[in-house]
């Protein structure tokens, strides 16, 4: 197809959610993404599906209400990806936020999340808190609070499943496809020129409406439609570090107040490691290869060591670090923390009728953002669309979980750890991997001694999940790149399977391995 009702530029969580909702409502959709799916901001968050407790400080009560109810929907449609997470807040005598304020916030949080399926909060005294977390700093500890939110271990898979659902409903998904020019004729969207960034091939298509969901690149996309467009994005940089479990490490996630600047930080059990972050710094530099600075790394280490003294973390203990830019509204004045996290769906009428830009947004609220955006798209198309069903329609892996577990067990080659791994990544779609193993017996084997990774997953990622490079497979399909060793011991085996499937010659396979190695190295923190 070359003619579409809607072109979505950007395949992060917002673009993926919009594509899914629109396609499910009968709108013809094409998605253009300059890199692989979920290769920007969506992959570098704290991986929480949460109500945004700290937003209460800025009286953004509607945003908290929206987030808490979207959390409930995501637990229903993606139960294999979104899991409950218990979070503890230690309260120290020197803290900016005392027990009374925290308790008040907890009460409001519970009220706003009426109808949730998770327990309410409870307050703890110092002794109760130390019993639950013996590694916590004792000096000055006066109380604590404990509540529940949720975590999406692999945000990449959440984005992917939205795109798979969009494709199943008729959408065309084109990764590594950069929009070069958005033509405007008589004040309306005309032809969109694009280029495949791997092959160099160029092409064009038409769309009645364009949704610019490019995240931090929103202003750059507007720049291919008009000269000197008004700046919409005023991004802030957020960095995280990933470490192994240390002495006295908490079992629960911890939400602490930084001593240096009173900013809230998370220390979260994640993927058999600990995820620590985040920072919040205004950012104006290049959007290519955004990385955590040494100052940010030292800040995160110092605050963790302060609250958990026995950790004694140093740079050498960091497995890797990642950073990204929040695509927040452009604001010149005020602290970064005061910039609203509420999304804005802006019609760019001054550039062209039919052009919409999405500014901001949270991982938690992507589904509602998509619903609101598609409502506007329907009006712009002057068409009565089907009602939104994204809130109660499971994502592709969100059903058939028990059957998938039985099918995986029938292979009789996976360890218990491997069984859990595949179900946590693919959910009910793991049944399709079993079918591939049966059709292609050569793929019915594990590539690791621990019996956790199937050879069939590599081919499945290419045939069914749109992977085109080794980095796609390792970091955004098999999810091995997020392990402590970044999956490095598996690179050669995965490359050999991918090369056979994609007919790569020796030179192409070597280039892919080198690119993957460089990509992995870029996340390492040098002492």
Secondary structure as UniProt FT lines:
FT   STRAND          3..9
FT   HELIX           13..24
FT   TURN            25..26
FT   STRAND          29..32
FT   TURN            37..38
FT   HELIX           41..43
FT   STRAND          48..49
FT   HELIX           53..58
FT   HELIX           61..77
FT   TURN            79..81
FT   STRAND          82..92
FT   TURN            93..94
FT   HELIX           99..112
FT   TURN            113..115
FT   STRAND          122..125
FT   HELIX           126..132
FT   TURN            134..135
FT   TURN            139..140
FT   STRAND          141..152
FT   HELIX           155..168
FT   TURN            169..170
FT   STRAND          172..174
FT   STRAND          177..185
FT   TURN            186..187
FT   STRAND          188..196
FT   TURN            197..199
FT   STRAND          202..212
FT   HELIX           215..217
FT   HELIX           218..222
FT   TURN            223..225
FT   STRAND          236..243
FT   TURN            247..248
FT   STRAND          253..257
FT   TURN            259..261
FT   STRAND          264..270
FT   TURN            271..272
FT   STRAND          273..277
FT   STRAND          281..282
FT   TURN            288..289
FT   HELIX           294..307
FT   HELIX           309..311
FT   HELIX           315..317
FT   STRAND          318..326
FT   HELIX           336..338
FT   STRAND          344..347
FT   TURN            349..351
FT   STRAND          355..359
FT   TURN            364..365
FT   HELIX           366..380
FT   TURN            381..382
FT   TURN            390..392
FT   TURN            396..397
FT   HELIX           401..411
FT   HELIX           416..426
FT   HELIX           427..429
FT   HELIX           430..439
FT   HELIX           441..443
FT   TURN            449..450
FT   HELIX           455..463
FT   HELIX           470..476
FT   HELIX           480..482
FT   TURN            484..487
FT   HELIX           488..490
FT   HELIX           491..502
FT   HELIX           506..521
FT   TURN            522..523
//
